[in-house]
Amino acid sequence: MQGPLKMNFEKLWQQGMHDWEGKMPERMTDDTLEEKFWRESMARKKPKQTDPHAIPIFEAMKAHIEPTASVLEIGPGWGNYTFPLEAHAKTLSCVDSSESVLAYLAHHTNAQLIHGKFESLPLEAHDVVVGVNCFYRMYHMNATLLKMNELARKKAIIGMTTGPIQPHYEVLDKQFGYAVKYPRRDYIEILNMLYQLGIFADCQMLPLERTYTYATKEALLAAQSKKILDTTFDVAHVEQALENFITYDGEQYQYKHRFYAAIISWTPQH
């Protein structure tokens, strides 16, 4: 183990890839299943459709990216950051293991698209290397972080949305005693892995808000009970846990969830 901290944060990250029964989910290791997920996801997307919470995340990252910079984006997905990066930076390259992702982006961007896994591909250095919520299948994170550091001439940036979990789950846990699927990996492990590698990164916590809407109470209860681990539970408990967090305007139920994004950035150390 490297670095001054006694805890092995890469090992914690790897343990967090397992499910709540201690098994590695198939999608974590099966590239065919991962491609199936992205093929179905991209088929549902409207042209250049992005998530509203990505806007403030990009604005925070933009402060680290000069308009004259060449940028390498890891795991662009459906382009939450690809489209604004292309408009802001001088040049943009995107690397992704999904053919479906790259086929979608090819219709909507002029960025250089590179097919393959960031961890194993030979890639050229860029002024900025950035990745947001794209590390979930990366097992050897120390090597990934070192590669980002190696390829970035001026700045490396990692974005990761984080907690807290929707607050009614805290009620279900503490008041009703249900086991809850709390996040198993988080930004703090990445920050500490960097520290153990001798990379002292900055971390900005960005407050965000997402509003979930449901046409019926049944849809609300079904969607907001998915993180209960118990095989059986009382739906009335879910309804009671939710009552202080939802509003109803006569047509739909709304649930506002306040959470954060961590923007980790560092000047490469070569």
N, C-alpha and C positions, 0 to 999 in steps of 0.2 A: 504493500500500500504506500502511496506517495503522500507527501505533504505533512504539515504539522498537526492536522486533526486526526484523532485516533479512529474515527468512524470511516468506513469505506463507503463513500457516497455513490460510487459507480455500482457497487454491489446492491445498495438500497434501490437504485434505479432499476437494476435488472430484476430484483425481487418484485418490484412494483409492476412489472410487465405481466406477471402471473395473475390469474383471476382469484376470486375469493375462496376457491378450493385448492389453491396452490398449483394450478395447472396453467401451462402456457397456452393462451387462446390460439386456435389454428391460424387466424388471420395474421398473427404476429410473425409467423414463419412461412406461411404458404403464399407465395407470390400470386398464384392463380386466384385465390380468394380475395386478396387485396385488389387485384385488377378488376374483379367482378364488382366489388364495392364501388370503385371509382367509375366504372362504366355505367352503373345504375345511377350514381350520383350526378354524373355529367348529363345523363339523359333527362334529368328533371330540371336542369338549370336553364333559365332564360339567358339570352345573349348578354354577356358582361354583367350578370347578376352577382352582386356582392352583399356581404353582411353589413348592416349599419354600424355595428361596434368596431368594424375594421377601420373606419374613418379616423377616429381619434388615435387609434394605435399607429396608423401610418403617419399622422401628423407628429406624433412623438418621435418616431424613428427618423422622420425626415430631417430633424435637427442635426443628425449625425451623418447625413449624406449630402455632399456637395453636388450641385447641378452638373458639374463637369466630371462626375465620377462614373467609372465603369462598375456595374453591380452584378453580382452573381446571387440569384435567389435559389434557395434550396426548397424543394417541395412546394411549388406554387399553388397546387390544388386548383380551385376554380377561379383564381385570379384576384382574391381580395387585395393583395398587395402588388401583384404583377402590373395591373393597369395603372395605378398611380405611380409606381416605380418607373414604368416606361415613360410616363409623361414628365417625370421629374429629372431622372438621371440622363447622362449622355448616352450610355449604352446599357443594355440589360440582357443577361443570359439566365436561363432557367433550367435547372436540372431536376428531373422527376423520374421515378421508376415506372410510372403509369403511362401506357400508350394512350389511354382514353383521355387523361388530363392533357397531354401534349396535343392530341388531335383537336380537342376543344379550344385550347389556347391558340393553335395555329390559325383558327378562323377569326380571332379577335385581337391578335397582337403581332407585331413585327419583331419581337424579341427572338434572340437565338435560343432554340429549344434543344436540349440535350437529354437523350433518353438513357436512363440507367440510375444506379444507386450512388448517391453522393459519396458514401463511405468507400466505395471501391473504384470509382472512375478516376482516370487521370484527368485533371482539370487545370485550366490556366488560372493564374493569379488575377484578381480583380482588386480595384480600389476598396470596394465594400463587399462583404459576404454577409447575407442576411437569411434568416429562416424563422418562420413564425408557425408555431403549433405543428411542426413537421417531423419531430424526433421520436414519435411514439413507437416506431418499429426498430429504432436504432439501439442495439444491444450494447455495443462497445462504445459508450458515450465519450470516454476519455479520448479515444482515437479520433472520434468525430470532432470534438472540440479542438484538438490539436490541429486537425486538418483545416478547420475554419481559420484558426490563427495563422497557419502557414500560408493559406491562399489569399488572405486579406492584406492588402498593402497599407490601408489607412484605418479601417474600422471593421470590426465584426459585431453583428447585432443579432440577438436572439429575442424573439417575442413569444410569450406564453400566457394564455389566459389562465386564470387561477380562481380560487375561492373568494369568499366563502360559498359553501354549498347553499342551495335554496333553503331559506330559514325554516320552512315547515318540517324539513327532515330532521333538524335539530330537536324540534318538538316531538316528533315521532320517536326519536332516540331517547331523549331525556325524560319525557313525560310518560310515554307508552312502552318504552323498553324494546323497540324494534331494532334489529341490526340493519345498518344503513351502509350503502356503497359510497363511503367517503373516497375522495381521490387517493389513488395509490402512488402517484408520482406528481411532483410539482417543481416549480421553478427553483426552489431553494436548494434542491439537490444539484441542479446544474450550476448554480452560483458557487456551491461548495466544491463541486468537482473542479471548476476553474481555479478556485483558491488552492486546492491541493496540487494542481498542475503549475502553480506559481503565477497564475494570471489573476490580477486584481481588477475585477470588473465593476463597473457602475451598475446600479439597479434602480430604475424608476418605477414606482408603483402607480398605475394609471387607473383611477376609478371609472367604472363603466356601469351601464344599466341596459338590461334587455327586458322587453315586455312580451310575455307569452299570452296569446289570445286563444279562446276556446268558445265554440258556438254552443256547447252544452256542458252541464255540470258533469255528466258522465265522461265526456272527453277530457275535461280538466282532471278528474279523479284518476282516470286511467293513465294519463301522461305523467302526473305528479306522484305516482306511487311506484314508478319503475326502479327507483333506487333502494327500495326495501328488499333486504336480502331474505327475510323470512318467507318460507314457501306459502304460508297462509297469514292473512292479516284482516283486520276489521276495517272495511271501507269507511265506516263512521268515524274511526280514529283519524283517517286521512282527511276527511272533511273537516273535522274539528281542528286539526293541526293547521289547515289552510285558511281558516275563517278570518284570521287577522291580517292576511297578506293578499287577499283578492278583492277585486271590485267587480260589480256587475252593472252595466249601463242599460239594461233592458234588452240587449241583443247578444252580447257576448261577455264572457268572463275574462278578466285581465289579471295577470300576475306579474308584477314588476320584481325583477331580481337584480340586486346590486352586487357587482363582483369587481374583479380587478384584472388588469393585464400587467405582467412584469416585462419591462423592457431592459434587457441585459446588454450592455455594450462595453467594448474594450478596444484600446489601441493595440494592434498586434505586437507581440514580443517575439522577435526573430533572433 
